Amino acid sequence: MPGADYNAVKGGGLKLKAGKKNLFKVGKDKKKKNKDDGEKIDPDTVENGGWRKVADEFDMKGGINVAIEVASGEKGSTHTYIAAMDNGKFTIGFPHPEGEGPNPEEIFALVKTPDDNKISLKTGFGRYVGVDSEFQLVAFSEAIGVREQFMLVFQDGKTAFQAVASPLFLSTVPSKEGHVHVASRTATENEMVNIRTDAVKEGPVDWRSAEDRKSARDCETAYVKMYQHSKVDLKNRHIAIDVKDKKGVKKAQSEGSAHELLLDRRMKMKSDRYC
């Protein structure tokens, strides 16, 4: 039985003892309240106990809990997850009833930096998931090396889990010994998985600067104040651009080229002072 002695293991910074705060917040008995009552509830998330499917790599953030679900089949959701065993290997867990999320041994802590598309996973035993010389999925290491790094491939609404050390995809068909391994150089039906998380989905991040998020008028004023060394007096001056026209500025804001446009306008205004 996978994870039979899971709660008795003392390893790493993750503890699975009742009454203590840990990274694995399964929360099967607690229903999460939706912050926005008008927000549509995803039936797929409800069927999996509040664990939603990750659709792209931008939703993969370090520190969240994830589970790897077998996605083969017509529905694409089998309620069956990859589970860690106390011998450091992995197997396919038993199917869960509808409305139930993954067990603790089926939950991993995601390790990822924002500027890297590679990920690592840590089990509740305090070990990092990796691939051994026989291409089996194992969790023996207390540190992250090349063997403990993976990449997620998202395409056409499907997901595949690929090892970095050997460009093989994780197979949802166990080996003869019943263990999970990486076996294929191409992602077929048997390599399809769902990455699920109980983390709240965040909206799109606006990476623009505070100046670029202002209105067109205030945006240009902010850049003028930022770069001017002396006030540009437009009185009785011939200016080749219409300083009151903010449509171009607004368009540049939406296209992400506001900085370049406003500096160009500023330079033009300063050079036209001597016309």
C-alpha positions, 0 to 999 in steps of 0.5 A: 500500500503506497505511503503506509508509513507516510505519517511516521517519516521525519525528513526535511522541513515538511511534516505530516503530523496532525495539528501542525502547519505543513505545506500539504494542505489537503483540506478534504473536509473544508470547502474553500469559499469563493472570493467572488460569488459571481465567479463561475465554478469549474465542474472539473475542479469540483469533481477533483475536490477543489484541485484545479487543472494547470493550463500553462507554465505561467500558472506554475509558481514555486511554493504551491502544492501540485499533484500529477493525475493520469489523464489517459481516457476519454474524459481526460480525468481519471481521479488517479494520481502518481503516489510516492512510496516509503521505499523512494519509488512511485506507483499509480494510486487507487482511483478517488471517488468524485469530489475527492482530492489527492492523498498526502502521498500524492501531493508534491511541493513545487520548486521553481524560480520565476526566470526558469521553465524547469521545475522540481518536486519535493515529496512529504518524505523530504526528498526530491523527485528524480530519475535514476540510471534505470529511468525509474522515478525515484525520490532519494535526494535531499538536494536538486541536481540535473536528475531532479529537474523536469519540464512540463510541455503544454500543447493543445490542452494536454500536458506531458511531464519530461525529464531534463537529464534524459529527454524522456516523458513520464509514462502513466503505464507502470513498469512490470514491477508496478513502478512509475518510470520515464520511457518514451521520447514522444508524448503519446496517449500514455504520457498524458497527465494533468498537473493539478493544484489547490492554489488559488488562480491568480489573474494576469500580471501587469508587468508594466511600470507604474507610469505606464499604467496611468492614463495617457495624459498622466503617463506623458506627464510622468515621463516628462517629470522623470527625464526633464532637467528644465521645464520646456516652455511651449508658449509661442513655440512651433511644435511639430507634434500635437501635444494635446493628442493622447490617442497615440500615447494610449495606443502605445501603452496597450502595445507596450511601446509607451516608453519609446514613444514618450521619449521620442515626443520629449526629444522632439519638443526640446529640439523644436524649442529653437525653431 
